[in-house]
């Protein structure tokens, strides 16, 4: 890794990163989770920003993809093995951002989680969302899982 590239200490992983990473350990998403201590707690100091909204979304999608046991396992690992930075989302702020209609409605909760948690890097496999966030807000570095891996973990 290039010494000049300072790894962000506060990152936001979108729902798809947890789900793909949990089911495909060899994927870029999986590599990020392993690096953060997914399988085995490690001494990585990087924190992941999470909120009730993110946990709900992970739970909902994981149940739809597999089952509620898998959903519980993923959420359990987040709490037990990762260093979490938990934030509360203000409902009125959620409504205000939805009303602006810049960010797709289903992504407003994850966007606000990253924003409120002052994430330095937003990682998502959702290319469209990353593009919107990078262009419209410029609040954090927005990367796909593979771009994050090649920039910070190689």
Secondary structure, DSSP 4 states (H G I P E B T S, - for coil): --TTSPPPSEEEE-HHHHHHHHH-TTSHHHHHHHHHTSSS------EEEEEHHHHHHHHHHHHHHS-HHHHHHHHHHHHHHS-EEEEPPPHHHHHHHHHHTSS-GGGHHHHHHHHHTT-SEEE-S-HHHHHHHHHHT--SEEE-HHHHIIIII-
